[in-house]
């Protein structure tokens, strides 16, 4: 009697793997394989958008600028400066009834080259970097790094760079002190153990043959770059080159249950929402998929969600549906629903002290809903109202999707934010909804394959509602 009542009344967090059969596990592993393959070719925001466009084109999506008019069922996208992308499927219902939006971001913490990066010191050539997003600086030393990005010459010629991913490529690294000489370093606070200004990338050591010139190692590096790419040192000033871990996305664990990869914050949500949108055909409400940039540094800039580029995309939809009028854009947002698909901090038993166990997201227990984020007294949070939380719960429960409702760590321990507040400020109902991650913002993050699958199922169900 008591056990039955407990089952009925308690909010138990089940382990997702317990409810899967052999066929479902095969689906989970197949999706995760597709996800890992995507991560391996899309480590930067530019690469992600490039691959997303290929996938969208293959599934019948077209650039919105190719359309003069739109009608239900049309599949469209808009690419913003090769670093963010908005996709949509026009719904059967009038757009005034609101859109169903899922928004994730495709940028991840990394190291960027400084505008004038190349220098030589005591026979070694280096590139100076500036870290991007919240990192633990010591984690980026003594690991293999690859170089990705673009160099744009003054004449507009664009050169794509990708060095370190192919097994035959060289890799790069940032050196650290040997423990024998690190007594002073070891006495510093962890955050100061490696200074940001010392995150300099080692790239070569062979001097050019002419002993009469100075900085022969730097000159040799420039000679190599000039022969391969036709560039000079000045061309580096108009480049966007990112340094990311050269690690491949891999299956983790003897049971094959986990994914280890760089950039899963937030590409795990971006990938699963993109995959889910590719499976949609007819939808009731217009379905929108946001793949945004710059979230890790506050969503600023013309490729971040704080810009008006997303509003421009929706305005173009209204124009080409032939329904636009003053204030309609505001009305559409006010009647829309959104899942801010960003990751949650997975509960790590090794570091249990920073989490409230009763309100944490656990790996393998399904999609994680964060009613609010922010820090301390919910500062900077988008706090979803109870009615909308109940609506989302209903979608998940009737589709038999396992979920957990969590928050990011203990009160006063820390906090974080997503793009949720930006769309909420436009009037939409928004809740954060993503995959729990271990080692978030580290060069190698960990997720559960079950949760990856849960995210895919959640996003698809939300759009089909």
ZAVOLUM-79994 format. One record per residue (C-alpha): residue in one letter; x, y, z. Coordinates in Angstrom, 2 decimals. Layout:
{fidren 'A'; {X; Y; Z}}
...
//
This chain:
{fidren 'X'; {0.00; 0.00; 0.00}}
{fidren 'X'; {2.72; 2.49; 1.04}}
{fidren 'X'; {4.94; 1.60; -1.92}}
{fidren 'X'; {2.06; 2.07; -4.37}}
{fidren 'X'; {1.23; 5.45; -2.85}}
{fidren 'X'; {4.89; 6.45; -3.04}}
{fidren 'X'; {5.01; 5.50; -6.73}}
{fidren 'X'; {1.88; 7.53; -7.35}}
{fidren 'X'; {2.79; 10.67; -5.40}}
{fidren 'X'; {6.59; 11.00; -5.43}}
{fidren 'X'; {8.43; 12.76; -8.25}}
{fidren 'X'; {10.98; 10.04; -8.86}}
{fidren 'X'; {13.88; 10.63; -11.25}}
{fidren 'X'; {14.14; 7.41; -13.22}}
{fidren 'X'; {17.22; 6.16; -15.00}}
{fidren 'X'; {16.37; 6.37; -18.69}}
{fidren 'X'; {18.29; 3.26; -19.65}}
{fidren 'X'; {15.95; 1.12; -17.49}}
{fidren 'X'; {13.01; 1.85; -19.78}}
{fidren 'X'; {14.78; 1.17; -23.10}}
{fidren 'X'; {14.52; -2.02; -25.14}}
{fidren 'X'; {17.04; -3.34; -27.64}}
{fidren 'X'; {15.48; -1.48; -30.58}}
{fidren 'X'; {15.46; 1.83; -28.71}}
{fidren 'X'; {19.09; 1.41; -27.66}}
{fidren 'X'; {20.01; 0.85; -31.28}}
{fidren 'X'; {18.24; 4.10; -32.20}}
{fidren 'X'; {20.03; 5.92; -29.36}}
{fidren 'X'; {23.46; 4.67; -30.43}}
{fidren 'X'; {22.81; 5.40; -34.12}}
{fidren 'X'; {21.74; 8.98; -33.38}}
{fidren 'X'; {24.80; 9.50; -31.17}}
{fidren 'X'; {27.04; 8.22; -33.96}}
{fidren 'X'; {25.50; 10.75; -36.34}}
{fidren 'X'; {25.95; 13.43; -33.68}}
{fidren 'X'; {29.63; 12.60; -33.07}}
{fidren 'X'; {30.36; 12.56; -36.81}}
{fidren 'X'; {28.81; 16.03; -37.10}}
{fidren 'X'; {30.88; 17.36; -34.18}}
{fidren 'X'; {34.08; 16.15; -35.81}}
{fidren 'X'; {33.53; 18.31; -38.89}}
{fidren 'X'; {31.86; 21.28; -37.16}}
{fidren 'X'; {34.03; 22.46; -34.27}}
{fidren 'X'; {33.55; 26.19; -34.90}}
{fidren 'X'; {30.45; 28.28; -35.52}}
{fidren 'X'; {31.38; 28.85; -39.18}}
{fidren 'X'; {31.88; 25.11; -39.73}}
{fidren 'X'; {28.61; 24.29; -37.97}}
{fidren 'X'; {26.63; 26.69; -40.15}}
{fidren 'X'; {28.35; 25.36; -43.27}}
{fidren 'X'; {27.35; 21.77; -42.40}}
{fidren 'X'; {23.85; 22.86; -41.33}}
{fidren 'X'; {23.32; 24.48; -44.73}}
{fidren 'X'; {24.39; 21.28; -46.51}}
{fidren 'X'; {21.91; 19.29; -44.42}}
{fidren 'X'; {19.11; 21.82; -44.92}}
{fidren 'X'; {19.67; 21.95; -48.70}}
{fidren 'X'; {19.54; 18.15; -48.84}}
{fidren 'X'; {16.18; 18.18; -47.02}}
{fidren 'X'; {14.47; 20.69; -49.29}}
{fidren 'X'; {15.12; 23.94; -47.42}}
{fidren 'X'; {15.88; 27.07; -49.46}}
{fidren 'X'; {17.21; 30.53; -48.71}}
{fidren 'X'; {14.29; 32.82; -47.86}}
{fidren 'X'; {15.64; 35.32; -50.41}}
{fidren 'X'; {14.72; 32.86; -53.18}}
{fidren 'X'; {11.01; 33.26; -52.30}}
{fidren 'X'; {8.67; 36.07; -53.32}}
{fidren 'X'; {5.76; 34.54; -51.42}}
{fidren 'X'; {5.48; 31.89; -48.72}}
{fidren 'X'; {2.77; 29.35; -47.96}}
{fidren 'X'; {2.26; 26.53; -45.42}}
{fidren 'X'; {4.83; 23.76; -45.77}}
{fidren 'X'; {7.59; 25.94; -47.21}}
{fidren 'X'; {11.03; 25.24; -45.73}}
{fidren 'X'; {13.33; 28.23; -45.50}}
{fidren 'X'; {16.51; 29.49; -43.89}}
{fidren 'X'; {18.58; 32.63; -43.56}}
{fidren 'X'; {22.34; 32.63; -42.91}}
{fidren 'X'; {23.76; 35.61; -41.06}}
{fidren 'X'; {27.41; 36.28; -41.97}}
{fidren 'X'; {28.26; 32.56; -42.04}}
{fidren 'X'; {28.13; 32.38; -38.22}}
{fidren 'X'; {24.45; 32.09; -37.31}}
{fidren 'X'; {21.42; 30.64; -39.04}}
{fidren 'X'; {17.64; 30.67; -38.70}}
{fidren 'X'; {15.51; 27.90; -40.21}}
{fidren 'X'; {11.71; 27.74; -40.48}}
{fidren 'X'; {8.87; 25.59; -41.70}}
{fidren 'X'; {5.73; 27.61; -42.36}}
{fidren 'X'; {2.82; 26.24; -40.34}}
{fidren 'X'; {-0.80; 25.58; -41.26}}
{fidren 'X'; {-2.11; 27.95; -38.59}}
{fidren 'X'; {-1.95; 31.68; -39.14}}
{fidren 'X'; {1.35; 33.04; -37.88}}
{fidren 'X'; {-0.60; 35.43; -35.64}}
{fidren 'X'; {-1.28; 32.42; -33.42}}
{fidren 'X'; {2.43; 32.39; -32.61}}
{fidren 'X'; {5.50; 30.41; -33.56}}
{fidren 'X'; {7.17; 27.42; -31.89}}
{fidren 'X'; {10.81; 28.44; -31.52}}
{fidren 'X'; {13.81; 26.36; -30.46}}
{fidren 'X'; {17.01; 28.33; -29.98}}
{fidren 'X'; {20.53; 27.09; -29.34}}
{fidren 'X'; {24.01; 28.48; -29.90}}
{fidren 'X'; {26.87; 27.11; -31.97}}
{fidren 'X'; {29.81; 29.03; -30.49}}
{fidren 'X'; {31.87; 27.40; -27.73}}
{fidren 'X'; {34.72; 28.49; -25.43}}
{fidren 'X'; {38.01; 28.54; -27.30}}
{fidren 'X'; {41.16; 30.55; -28.02}}
{fidren 'X'; {41.17; 33.21; -30.75}}
{fidren 'X'; {44.28; 34.58; -32.40}}
{fidren 'X'; {45.12; 38.19; -31.53}}
{fidren 'X'; {45.10; 40.69; -34.44}}
{fidren 'X'; {48.93; 40.70; -34.54}}
{fidren 'X'; {49.66; 37.19; -33.32}}
{fidren 'X'; {52.99; 36.00; -34.76}}
{fidren 'X'; {56.30; 36.47; -32.93}}
{fidren 'X'; {59.61; 34.73; -32.32}}
{fidren 'X'; {61.44; 34.30; -29.01}}
{fidren 'X'; {64.75; 32.46; -28.50}}
{fidren 'X'; {64.39; 30.38; -31.64}}
{fidren 'X'; {60.74; 29.40; -31.14}}
{fidren 'X'; {57.78; 30.79; -33.10}}
{fidren 'X'; {54.49; 31.51; -31.33}}
{fidren 'X'; {51.00; 32.81; -31.99}}
{fidren 'X'; {49.46; 35.04; -29.33}}
{fidren 'X'; {45.86; 34.26; -28.33}}
{fidren 'X'; {42.92; 35.84; -26.54}}
{fidren 'X'; {40.57; 33.39; -24.85}}
{fidren 'X'; {36.86; 33.47; -25.76}}
{fidren 'X'; {34.17; 32.65; -23.23}}
{fidren 'X'; {34.48; 31.22; -19.74}}
{fidren 'X'; {37.42; 28.83; -19.53}}
{fidren 'X'; {39.75; 27.43; -16.90}}
{fidren 'X'; {42.98; 28.59; -18.49}}
{fidren 'X'; {45.14; 25.77; -17.13}}
{fidren 'X'; {42.98; 23.22; -19.00}}
{fidren 'X'; {44.17; 24.62; -22.35}}
{fidren 'X'; {47.87; 23.93; -21.82}}
{fidren 'X'; {49.71; 20.77; -22.93}}
{fidren 'X'; {46.84; 19.45; -25.06}}
{fidren 'X'; {46.81; 19.06; -28.88}}
{fidren 'X'; {45.16; 22.05; -30.53}}
{fidren 'X'; {43.98; 22.54; -34.09}}
{fidren 'X'; {43.61; 25.76; -36.07}}
{fidren 'X'; {40.32; 26.65; -37.78}}
{fidren 'X'; {39.02; 29.78; -39.44}}
{fidren 'X'; {39.27; 32.22; -42.30}}
{fidren 'X'; {41.79; 34.75; -43.57}}
{fidren 'X'; {40.38; 37.52; -45.73}}
{fidren 'X'; {42.80; 39.53; -47.86}}
{fidren 'X'; {42.30; 43.25; -48.50}}
{fidren 'X'; {41.06; 42.39; -52.02}}
{fidren 'X'; {38.23; 40.27; -50.52}}
{fidren 'X'; {39.76; 36.85; -51.26}}
{fidren 'X'; {38.80; 34.45; -48.48}}
{fidren 'X'; {41.00; 31.52; -47.45}}
{fidren 'X'; {39.71; 28.76; -45.18}}
{fidren 'X'; {42.12; 27.30; -42.62}}
{fidren 'X'; {41.81; 23.87; -41.01}}
{fidren 'X'; {45.06; 22.45; -39.66}}
{fidren 'X'; {45.39; 19.72; -37.06}}
{fidren 'X'; {42.31; 17.56; -37.60}}
{fidren 'X'; {43.71; 15.23; -40.26}}
{fidren 'X'; {46.03; 12.55; -38.89}}
{fidren 'X'; {48.73; 13.74; -41.30}}
{fidren 'X'; {48.47; 17.36; -40.14}}
{fidren 'X'; {50.74; 18.91; -37.52}}
{fidren 'X'; {49.07; 19.96; -34.26}}
{fidren 'X'; {49.90; 22.83; -31.92}}
{fidren 'X'; {50.13; 23.22; -28.17}}
{fidren 'X'; {50.61; 25.67; -25.31}}
{fidren 'X'; {53.45; 24.69; -23.01}}
{fidren 'X'; {53.43; 24.64; -19.20}}
{fidren 'X'; {56.06; 24.58; -16.47}}
{fidren 'X'; {57.60; 21.31; -15.39}}
{fidren 'X'; {56.69; 20.46; -11.77}}
{fidren 'X'; {60.37; 20.58; -10.78}}
{fidren 'X'; {60.43; 24.35; -11.37}}
{fidren 'X'; {56.81; 25.20; -10.61}}
{fidren 'X'; {56.94; 25.77; -6.86}}
{fidren 'X'; {55.95; 29.43; -7.19}}
{fidren 'X'; {53.27; 28.65; -9.77}}
{fidren 'X'; {51.82; 25.96; -7.51}}
{fidren 'X'; {51.39; 28.48; -4.69}}
{fidren 'X'; {49.12; 30.67; -6.81}}
{fidren 'X'; {45.35; 30.46; -6.83}}
{fidren 'X'; {44.13; 28.03; -9.47}}
{fidren 'X'; {42.64; 30.81; -11.62}}
{fidren 'X'; {46.03; 32.56; -11.73}}
{fidren 'X'; {48.20; 29.50; -12.28}}
{fidren 'X'; {48.30; 30.23; -16.00}}
{fidren 'X'; {47.96; 33.86; -17.08}}
{fidren 'X'; {45.80; 34.67; -20.09}}
{fidren 'X'; {48.68; 36.59; -21.65}}
{fidren 'X'; {50.80; 33.41; -21.53}}
{fidren 'X'; {48.39; 31.27; -23.58}}
{fidren 'X'; {50.78; 31.45; -26.53}}
{fidren 'X'; {50.69; 28.74; -29.16}}
{fidren 'X'; {53.95; 27.01; -30.11}}
{fidren 'X'; {54.04; 26.66; -33.91}}
{fidren 'X'; {57.63; 26.07; -35.06}}
{fidren 'X'; {61.39; 26.18; -34.53}}
{fidren 'X'; {63.26; 25.86; -37.86}}
{fidren 'X'; {65.09; 29.04; -38.95}}
{fidren 'X'; {65.20; 30.20; -42.57}}
{fidren 'X'; {68.60; 29.39; -44.13}}
{fidren 'X'; {69.81; 32.96; -44.60}}
{fidren 'X'; {71.75; 33.73; -41.41}}
{fidren 'X'; {72.02; 37.44; -42.24}}
{fidren 'X'; {68.34; 38.18; -41.49}}
{fidren 'X'; {66.78; 38.46; -38.03}}
{fidren 'X'; {63.76; 36.53; -36.72}}
{fidren 'X'; {64.54; 33.64; -39.04}}
{fidren 'X'; {62.06; 31.21; -37.44}}
{fidren 'X'; {59.20; 33.71; -37.79}}
{fidren 'X'; {60.29; 34.38; -41.37}}
{fidren 'X'; {60.29; 30.66; -42.13}}
{fidren 'X'; {56.75; 30.31; -40.75}}
{fidren 'X'; {55.58; 33.23; -42.89}}
{fidren 'X'; {57.31; 31.72; -45.91}}
{fidren 'X'; {55.46; 28.43; -45.34}}
{fidren 'X'; {52.12; 30.27; -45.00}}
{fidren 'X'; {52.84; 32.35; -48.09}}
{fidren 'X'; {53.62; 29.30; -50.21}}
{fidren 'X'; {50.54; 27.41; -49.02}}
{fidren 'X'; {47.97; 30.20; -48.77}}
{fidren 'X'; {49.51; 33.19; -50.56}}
{fidren 'X'; {49.27; 35.39; -47.47}}
{fidren 'X'; {51.54; 37.84; -45.68}}
{fidren 'X'; {51.70; 38.81; -42.00}}
{fidren 'X'; {49.41; 41.79; -42.66}}
{fidren 'X'; {46.65; 39.42; -43.84}}
{fidren 'X'; {46.44; 37.94; -40.34}}
{fidren 'X'; {44.98; 41.25; -39.14}}
{fidren 'X'; {41.79; 40.53; -41.12}}
{fidren 'X'; {41.38; 36.93; -40.07}}
{fidren 'X'; {39.19; 34.94; -37.70}}
{fidren 'X'; {41.27; 31.99; -36.58}}
{fidren 'X'; {40.19; 29.85; -33.66}}
{fidren 'X'; {42.20; 27.27; -31.72}}
{fidren 'X'; {40.18; 24.29; -30.55}}
{fidren 'X'; {41.10; 20.88; -29.12}}
{fidren 'X'; {42.26; 18.43; -31.78}}
{fidren 'X'; {40.44; 15.63; -29.92}}
{fidren 'X'; {37.85; 13.67; -31.86}}
{fidren 'X'; {34.37; 13.09; -30.48}}
{fidren 'X'; {34.44; 9.57; -29.06}}
{fidren 'X'; {32.25; 7.05; -27.27}}
{fidren 'X'; {33.10; 7.03; -23.56}}
{fidren 'X'; {32.70; 4.08; -21.19}}
{fidren 'X'; {32.95; 0.32; -21.38}}
{fidren 'X'; {29.19; 0.21; -21.85}}
{fidren 'X'; {29.31; 2.79; -24.66}}
{fidren 'X'; {26.77; 4.99; -22.88}}
{fidren 'X'; {28.48; 8.39; -22.99}}
{fidren 'X'; {29.86; 10.92; -25.49}}
{fidren 'X'; {33.17; 12.72; -24.91}}
{fidren 'X'; {33.75; 15.71; -27.18}}
{fidren 'X'; {34.75; 19.34; -27.41}}
{fidren 'X'; {32.00; 21.94; -27.80}}
{fidren 'X'; {29.00; 19.97; -26.58}}
{fidren 'X'; {27.94; 23.23; -24.94}}
{fidren 'X'; {25.90; 23.98; -26.92}}
{fidren 'X'; {26.32; 21.89; -30.04}}
{fidren 'X'; {24.55; 18.95; -28.42}}
{fidren 'X'; {21.33; 20.99; -28.41}}
{fidren 'X'; {22.05; 22.66; -31.74}}
{fidren 'X'; {22.66; 19.29; -33.44}}
{fidren 'X'; {19.62; 17.54; -31.98}}
{fidren 'X'; {17.30; 20.45; -32.80}}
{fidren 'X'; {18.72; 20.61; -36.34}}
{fidren 'X'; {18.31; 16.84; -36.77}}
{fidren 'X'; {14.75; 17.05; -35.45}}
{fidren 'X'; {13.80; 19.86; -37.84}}
{fidren 'X'; {15.04; 17.82; -40.79}}
{fidren 'X'; {12.46; 15.16; -39.88}}
{fidren 'X'; {9.49; 17.56; -39.87}}
{fidren 'X'; {7.02; 17.84; -42.71}}
{fidren 'X'; {3.75; 19.58; -41.91}}
{fidren 'X'; {3.45; 21.57; -38.69}}
{fidren 'X'; {0.51; 23.42; -37.16}}
{fidren 'X'; {2.42; 26.42; -35.86}}
{fidren 'X'; {5.36; 27.84; -37.80}}
{fidren 'X'; {8.47; 26.04; -36.55}}
{fidren 'X'; {11.64; 28.08; -36.04}}
{fidren 'X'; {15.15; 26.74; -35.35}}
{fidren 'X'; {17.75; 29.27; -34.18}}
{fidren 'X'; {21.46; 28.47; -34.44}}
{fidren 'X'; {23.00; 31.57; -32.84}}
{fidren 'X'; {26.50; 32.89; -32.29}}
{fidren 'X'; {28.24; 34.83; -29.48}}
{fidren 'X'; {26.21; 33.36; -26.59}}
{fidren 'X'; {29.37; 32.57; -24.68}}
{fidren 'X'; {30.26; 36.28; -24.56}}
{fidren 'X'; {26.81; 37.72; -23.92}}
{fidren 'X'; {25.06; 37.28; -27.31}}
{fidren 'X'; {26.34; 40.68; -28.46}}
{fidren 'X'; {27.27; 41.70; -32.00}}
{fidren 'X'; {25.43; 41.33; -35.29}}
{fidren 'X'; {25.59; 37.51; -35.21}}
{fidren 'X'; {24.43; 37.25; -31.59}}
{fidren 'X'; {20.81; 37.10; -30.43}}
{fidren 'X'; {20.92; 40.68; -29.13}}
{fidren 'X'; {21.09; 41.92; -32.73}}
{fidren 'X'; {18.01; 42.66; -34.85}}
{fidren 'X'; {18.88; 40.01; -37.44}}
{fidren 'X'; {16.38; 37.48; -36.06}}
{fidren 'X'; {13.64; 40.14; -36.10}}
{fidren 'X'; {14.60; 40.83; -39.71}}
{fidren 'X'; {14.14; 37.13; -40.57}}
{fidren 'X'; {10.68; 36.98; -38.98}}
{fidren 'X'; {9.71; 40.28; -40.64}}
{fidren 'X'; {10.69; 38.80; -44.01}}
{fidren 'X'; {8.43; 35.82; -43.29}}
{fidren 'X'; {5.55; 38.18; -42.50}}
{fidren 'X'; {6.24; 40.18; -45.66}}
{fidren 'X'; {6.33; 37.10; -47.88}}
{fidren 'X'; {3.21; 35.64; -46.29}}
{fidren 'X'; {1.55; 38.90; -47.32}}
{fidren 'X'; {0.23; 39.61; -43.82}}
{fidren 'X'; {2.63; 42.18; -42.39}}
{fidren 'X'; {1.28; 45.35; -40.81}}
{fidren 'X'; {2.37; 47.70; -38.02}}
{fidren 'X'; {2.99; 45.93; -34.69}}
{fidren 'X'; {2.34; 42.44; -36.11}}
{fidren 'X'; {5.93; 41.38; -35.34}}
{fidren 'X'; {5.36; 42.25; -31.68}}
{fidren 'X'; {2.08; 40.34; -31.63}}
{fidren 'X'; {3.62; 37.24; -33.18}}
{fidren 'X'; {6.36; 37.15; -30.54}}
{fidren 'X'; {3.87; 37.68; -27.72}}
{fidren 'X'; {1.91; 34.59; -28.78}}
{fidren 'X'; {4.96; 32.41; -29.42}}
{fidren 'X'; {6.44; 29.59; -27.37}}
{fidren 'X'; {10.16; 28.84; -27.10}}
{fidren 'X'; {12.52; 26.21; -25.81}}
{fidren 'X'; {15.87; 27.84; -25.12}}
{fidren 'X'; {17.86; 24.74; -25.93}}
{fidren 'X'; {21.01; 25.19; -23.89}}
{fidren 'X'; {22.83; 22.67; -21.75}}
{fidren 'X'; {22.50; 22.15; -18.01}}
{fidren 'X'; {25.26; 21.42; -15.49}}
{fidren 'X'; {25.12; 17.66; -14.94}}
{fidren 'X'; {25.41; 16.48; -11.33}}
{fidren 'X'; {28.98; 15.27; -10.71}}
{fidren 'X'; {29.30; 13.17; -7.53}}
{fidren 'X'; {33.00; 14.06; -7.29}}
{fidren 'X'; {32.02; 17.72; -6.92}}
{fidren 'X'; {28.67; 17.20; -5.20}}
{fidren 'X'; {29.12; 20.12; -2.81}}
{fidren 'X'; {28.25; 22.74; -5.46}}
{fidren 'X'; {24.87; 21.24; -6.31}}
{fidren 'X'; {21.54; 20.85; -4.58}}
{fidren 'X'; {20.96; 17.15; -5.15}}
{fidren 'X'; {17.18; 17.62; -5.07}}
{fidren 'X'; {17.32; 20.20; -7.87}}
{fidren 'X'; {20.16; 18.97; -10.09}}
{fidren 'X'; {20.16; 17.52; -13.58}}
{fidren 'X'; {21.53; 13.97; -13.74}}
{fidren 'X'; {23.10; 12.21; -16.71}}
{fidren 'X'; {20.95; 9.47; -18.18}}
{fidren 'X'; {17.69; 10.75; -16.70}}
{fidren 'X'; {16.40; 12.62; -19.71}}
{fidren 'X'; {16.08; 16.19; -20.89}}
{fidren 'X'; {16.68; 18.86; -18.27}}
{fidren 'X'; {14.31; 21.81; -17.86}}
{fidren 'X'; {15.58; 24.93; -16.12}}
{fidren 'X'; {12.66; 27.15; -15.08}}
{fidren 'X'; {15.19; 29.92; -14.46}}
{fidren 'X'; {18.92; 30.51; -14.68}}
{fidren 'X'; {20.69; 33.67; -13.51}}
{fidren 'X'; {22.73; 33.93; -10.32}}
{fidren 'X'; {22.18; 34.65; -6.63}}
{fidren 'X'; {18.66; 36.13; -6.39}}
{fidren 'X'; {17.83; 35.00; -9.96}}
{fidren 'X'; {19.71; 38.02; -11.29}}
{fidren 'X'; {19.55; 38.12; -15.07}}
{fidren 'X'; {17.13; 35.20; -15.20}}
{fidren 'X'; {14.25; 34.46; -17.52}}
{fidren 'X'; {11.84; 32.79; -15.09}}
{fidren 'X'; {9.21; 30.70; -16.90}}
{fidren 'X'; {5.67; 31.00; -15.54}}
{fidren 'X'; {3.92; 27.99; -14.05}}
{fidren 'X'; {1.35; 27.79; -16.85}}
{fidren 'X'; {4.05; 27.42; -19.49}}
{fidren 'X'; {6.03; 24.89; -17.45}}
{fidren 'X'; {2.83; 22.83; -17.21}}
{fidren 'X'; {2.25; 23.11; -20.97}}
{fidren 'X'; {5.77; 21.82; -21.69}}
{fidren 'X'; {5.36; 19.02; -19.14}}
{fidren 'X'; {2.18; 17.95; -20.90}}
{fidren 'X'; {3.97; 17.74; -24.27}}
{fidren 'X'; {6.72; 15.60; -22.75}}
{fidren 'X'; {4.44; 13.30; -20.75}}
{fidren 'X'; {2.02; 12.53; -23.56}}
{fidren 'X'; {5.00; 11.69; -25.79}}
{fidren 'X'; {6.49; 9.52; -23.00}}
{fidren 'X'; {9.72; 11.54; -22.90}}
{fidren 'X'; {11.66; 11.37; -19.64}}
{fidren 'X'; {12.48; 14.78; -18.19}}
{fidren 'X'; {13.86; 16.38; -15.04}}
{fidren 'X'; {13.43; 19.91; -13.73}}
{fidren 'X'; {16.65; 21.37; -12.36}}
{fidren 'X'; {18.63; 24.48; -11.59}}
{fidren 'X'; {22.28; 25.40; -12.12}}
{fidren 'X'; {24.00; 24.66; -8.81}}
{fidren 'X'; {23.33; 25.79; -5.26}}
{fidren 'X'; {22.02; 29.25; -4.48}}
{fidren 'X'; {24.93; 31.72; -4.13}}
{fidren 'X'; {27.49; 29.24; -5.52}}
{fidren 'X'; {27.44; 30.54; -9.06}}
{fidren 'X'; {25.04; 30.74; -11.96}}
{fidren 'X'; {24.79; 31.25; -15.67}}
{fidren 'X'; {22.63; 32.53; -18.49}}
{fidren 'X'; {21.34; 31.61; -21.93}}
{fidren 'X'; {19.53; 33.32; -24.80}}
{fidren 'X'; {16.18; 32.68; -23.05}}
{fidren 'X'; {15.78; 36.19; -21.67}}
{fidren 'X'; {16.30; 37.80; -25.10}}
{fidren 'X'; {13.26; 36.11; -26.66}}
{fidren 'X'; {11.31; 36.36; -23.40}}
{fidren 'X'; {11.86; 40.12; -23.50}}
{fidren 'X'; {10.02; 40.13; -26.84}}
{fidren 'X'; {6.99; 38.61; -25.09}}
{fidren 'X'; {7.31; 34.88; -25.81}}
{fidren 'X'; {6.92; 32.12; -23.24}}
{fidren 'X'; {10.38; 30.61; -22.76}}
{fidren 'X'; {11.99; 27.85; -20.72}}
{fidren 'X'; {15.53; 26.49; -20.87}}
{fidren 'X'; {15.52; 22.90; -22.06}}
{fidren 'X'; {18.75; 21.00; -22.75}}
{fidren 'X'; {21.15; 18.17; -22.05}}
{fidren 'X'; {23.05; 17.79; -18.74}}
{fidren 'X'; {26.83; 18.03; -19.28}}
{fidren 'X'; {29.84; 17.07; -17.17}}
{fidren 'X'; {33.03; 19.18; -17.37}}
{fidren 'X'; {31.14; 22.02; -19.05}}
{fidren 'X'; {33.41; 24.55; -20.84}}
{fidren 'X'; {36.39; 22.17; -20.60}}
{fidren 'X'; {38.24; 21.06; -23.75}}
{fidren 'X'; {36.52; 17.67; -23.44}}
{fidren 'X'; {32.90; 17.56; -22.19}}
{fidren 'X'; {30.74; 14.53; -21.37}}
{fidren 'X'; {27.07; 13.78; -22.09}}
{fidren 'X'; {24.84; 10.72; -21.91}}
{fidren 'X'; {23.72; 9.20; -25.19}}
{fidren 'X'; {20.30; 8.66; -23.64}}
{fidren 'X'; {19.97; 12.40; -22.97}}
{fidren 'X'; {21.13; 13.24; -26.50}}
{fidren 'X'; {18.31; 11.07; -27.81}}
{fidren 'X'; {15.86; 12.61; -25.32}}
{fidren 'X'; {16.74; 16.08; -26.62}}
{fidren 'X'; {16.06; 15.02; -30.20}}
{fidren 'X'; {12.68; 13.52; -29.20}}
{fidren 'X'; {11.78; 16.58; -27.11}}
{fidren 'X'; {12.48; 19.10; -29.85}}
{fidren 'X'; {10.61; 17.09; -32.46}}
{fidren 'X'; {7.57; 16.69; -30.16}}
{fidren 'X'; {7.57; 20.43; -29.35}}
{fidren 'X'; {7.44; 21.39; -33.01}}
{fidren 'X'; {4.79; 18.79; -33.81}}
{fidren 'X'; {2.50; 19.96; -30.97}}
//
